[in-house]
Amino acid sequence: MDPRSEVLLRQAELFTGPLLLAGLAADDLLGLLPEAHGWSWHAGEHATLEVRFPGRSHFGVSPPSVEFACAVLFLPKSRELTDYLLSALAAPLAGRNLFLVGEKRAGIERAAKQLAAFGNARKLDSARHCQLWQVRVEHAPATPNLENLAQRYSLPLSDGRLAVVSLPGVFSHGRLDIGSALLLQHLDKLPAGHLLDFGCGAGVLGAALKRRYPESRVTLLDVDAFAVASSRLTLAANGLHADVISGDGIDAAPTGLSAILSNPPFHQGVHTHYQATENLLRQAAQHLEHQGQLRLVANSFLKYPAVIERHLGPCHTVAEANGFRIYQASKH
Ligand SMILES: C[S@@+](CC[C@H](N)C(=O)[O-])C[C@H]1O[C@@H](n2cnc3c(N)ncnc32)[C@H](O)[C@@H]1O
């Protein structure tokens, strides 16, 4: 059981009625709170919950249309996302309770200050390195418009400016990551066919690919609903069309790809998490066609080449700058 869920269960009498658990862990909590529904924006956690509690897990960027008399937000990593989620949850809860639970090292104490906008917040419990806060919503905000919270910027690429739209919580919100910038300079000579941007975030790479290779089919994939929504907005802002998929890991990707491009994930929440990237490197070959190519950018200190060579083929460093490298390998 996730420690944040354990803290909620210490006050289980507060959570007996119709309740929305937003950003919940993929654990047993829904089983122990039979009137609760879950709202996830992580495709993998949602899929796990949906199998165990059919019809009670909801995926997306806005609260599901189920009745709830109070809500709990499991503190996410980004402050902007916390702002959006708290407002989205508080909007229909005038006179009702909104709770916030999170780990101390994730910044729960600081985040709890964001509850003051809705009423008098108080700390209910502190245990398992987590805190539980509660506010009775006296000042219900208007339902937030997510698109209004997007950050928009444009990049001067060699084939013209590319508009980027990033939503709260999306990787490198409002600015281009240095690693992605390096990969954008090395999108040349990709084999024609079906291209995948794995872990697409705001869709910078995928949109650049579609514009550069208009004849190729392009798929963008991310585990995070806000990233998927951002990617759709970025494509639309540039008048581009591509497939955008929400899914957890390379298993969710199509097969028969001519190339996989990625600035792969290396953090998840406050925990460092290489699993999705390791799976990508191990299983890329199963998703690539003959002579299909894997091209990725990574911090120079990450030991990816050995894994790539073990599972795909000879790995070449095609560029290096600012502590990042571009690796390339083909399936033979
Ligand atoms: C380093 S960011 C790169 C984002 C974007 N491509 C860019 O260059 O700005 C990695 C992305 O991988 C996504 N990600 C993390 N775990 C994933 C998983 N299991 N499956 C698919 N995408 C994942 C994250 O949500 C994040 O958007």
Ligand as a Chemical Component Dictionary entry (heavy atoms), coordinates in Angstrom:
data_LIG
# 
_chem_comp.id                   LIG 
_chem_comp.type                 NON-POLYMER 
_chem_comp.pdbx_formal_charge   0 
_chem_comp.three_letter_code    LIG 
# 
loop_
_chem_comp_atom.comp_id 
_chem_comp_atom.atom_id 
_chem_comp_atom.alt_atom_id 
_chem_comp_atom.type_symbol 
_chem_comp_atom.charge 
_chem_comp_atom.model_Cartn_x 
_chem_comp_atom.model_Cartn_y 
_chem_comp_atom.model_Cartn_z 
_chem_comp_atom.pdbx_ordinal 
LIG C1  C1  C 0  12.385 13.564 -21.069 1  
LIG S1  S1  S 1  10.657 13.754 -21.415 2  
LIG C2  C2  C 0  10.691 14.178 -23.140 3  
LIG C3  C3  C 0  9.465  14.916 -23.621 4  
LIG C4  C4  C 0  9.501  15.423 -25.047 5  
LIG N1  N1  N 0  9.765  14.355 -25.986 6  
LIG C5  C5  C 0  10.521 16.531 -25.193 7  
LIG O1  O1  O 0  11.521 16.273 -25.867 8  
LIG O2  O2  O -1 10.334 17.607 -24.650 9  
LIG C6  C6  C 0  10.100 12.087 -21.344 10 
LIG C7  C7  C 0  8.614  11.865 -21.531 11 
LIG O3  O3  O 0  8.376  10.471 -21.363 12 
LIG C8  C8  C 0  7.117  10.308 -20.766 13 
LIG N2  N2  N 0  7.058  8.985  -20.108 14 
LIG C9  C9  C 0  7.469  8.639  -18.864 15 
LIG N3  N3  N 0  7.218  7.344  -18.629 16 
LIG C10 C10 C 0  6.634  6.862  -19.749 17 
LIG C11 C11 C 0  6.114  5.587  -20.104 18 
LIG N4  N4  N 0  6.154  4.562  -19.263 19 
LIG N5  N5  N 0  5.558  5.438  -21.334 20 
LIG C12 C12 C 0  5.501  6.484  -22.195 21 
LIG N6  N6  N 0  5.964  7.718  -21.910 22 
LIG C13 C13 C 0  6.532  7.901  -20.707 23 
LIG C14 C14 C 0  6.999  11.464 -19.782 24 
LIG O4  O4  O 0  5.626  11.722 -19.470 25 
LIG C15 C15 C 0  7.688  12.594 -20.563 26 
LIG O5  O5  O 0  6.754  13.351 -21.287 27 
# 
loop_
_chem_comp_bond.comp_id 
_chem_comp_bond.atom_id_1 
_chem_comp_bond.atom_id_2 
_chem_comp_bond.value_order 
_chem_comp_bond.pdbx_ordinal 
LIG C1  S1  SING 1  
LIG S1  C2  SING 2  
LIG S1  C6  SING 3  
LIG C2  C3  SING 4  
LIG C3  C4  SING 5  
LIG C4  N1  SING 6  
LIG C4  C5  SING 7  
LIG C5  O1  DOUB 8  
LIG C5  O2  SING 9  
LIG C6  C7  SING 10 
LIG C7  O3  SING 11 
LIG C7  C15 SING 12 
LIG O3  C8  SING 13 
LIG C8  N2  SING 14 
LIG C8  C14 SING 15 
LIG N2  C9  SING 16 
LIG N2  C13 SING 17 
LIG C9  N3  DOUB 18 
LIG N3  C10 SING 19 
LIG C10 C11 SING 20 
LIG C10 C13 DOUB 21 
LIG C11 N4  SING 22 
LIG C11 N5  DOUB 23 
LIG N5  C12 SING 24 
LIG C12 N6  DOUB 25 
LIG N6  C13 SING 26 
LIG C14 O4  SING 27 
LIG C14 C15 SING 28 
LIG C15 O5  SING 29 
# 
